[in-house]
Amino acid sequence: MSAAAGHPGLLASKAVLGLSPYVPGKPISELKREYGLRDIIKLASNENPWGPSPAALQAMHQALGEVWLYPDGSAHELKAALADFLRVSPAQITLGNGSNELLLLLAEVFLTAAHSGVCSQYGFAIYPLVIRATGARCIEAPALGPTHTMHYGHDLAAMARAIDAATRLVFIANPNNPTGTWIEAAALRAFIAAAPPHTLVVLDEAYYEYSRLSGCDGALEWLQEFPNLVLVRTMSKAYGLAGMRIGYAISHPEVADALNRIRPAFNVSNVAQAGAIAAFADPHHVEQVVARTIAERGRMEAALRAANIAFAPSATNFLLVEVGARMPEIYEQLLRGGIIVRPMAGYGLAQHLRISVGLPEQNTQLLALLTRLLGAT
């Protein structure tokens, strides 16, 4: 009898069995069950609390009338709208069920057990997961130290040193999740220019809409110059469509063609496609959301400084807040107060919480409880 007899899970690849699954933020429903609370504030998953464009909501409601039909597998209208919005060719676009799927597709297409992928310490947890799932070697470059201006952010020099002849992918988040830190354009462009042709630089711009107002411009205009550059963006953040799962990659047409060869044909639903098309046609809504969020983030930063609570610089809609060795206790007390934030121990930041920017009244409640728990009032 084989070793796997009675244990079918052992038939999975060793690379997959060695992974720890990604753990998302605690959902509101779970906190309700655990503590019997009714009024809950979720500031754990960097969602847009103002929601999507009313035009997107209307378009999605209309699309519900055809949910018995398969969606357009090529998403022709969405790709055309996106290409027009970005001023790129539709041949450069790959659509994903959220940007997470695109990160997985990139690893599946370009990595094997003979290759390596590079990511950063304190970078998005999905990067090492998708690299290791292919059997490839994951090289995690050390992040910048706590005394650096962009503490816990990407150290591009360390990442460059980690690239070798077997490296096919380098994952960089700009701005970075979960730290909120960012890389200045000149340094990032120099890194991409120096990357060897056999290495794709995957630039994750999930927070691009927020970062533009913080001096962290996107790299879209560099695509023509660097064929090994891939941009990944999402509509889960500023566009308020996290529940719809819409992401997109922009790359050289040959890279997009390779990704589209294994992309599931119906990975973006007809409801999601309709909502995305309408959302791109209403840029004013996103501009309002971003402006309100940045203003609220500034108010939160000022309150934290006044209370002598440390936090990392951020170009996103969240803050990485240092609460000290009492982090588990602080996190638990926030939960009991009906506020969900994200503990960062799983990222190696055992004294930190990641806190999304919510509505003004939500942020006020969070700040009042947090400062009281830390004895800083």
Beta strands, then each sheet from edge to edge (+ up, - down):
strand 1: 41-42
strand 2: 93-96
strand 3: 116-120
strand 4: 137-141
strand 5: 167-173
strand 6: 200-204
strand 7: 229-234
strand 8: 247-250
strand 9: 318-322
strand 10: 339-340
strand 11: 342-343
strand 12: 352-356
sheet 1: 1+ 10+
sheet 2: 2+ 8- 7+ 6+ 5+ 3+ 4+
sheet 3: 9+ 12- 11+
end
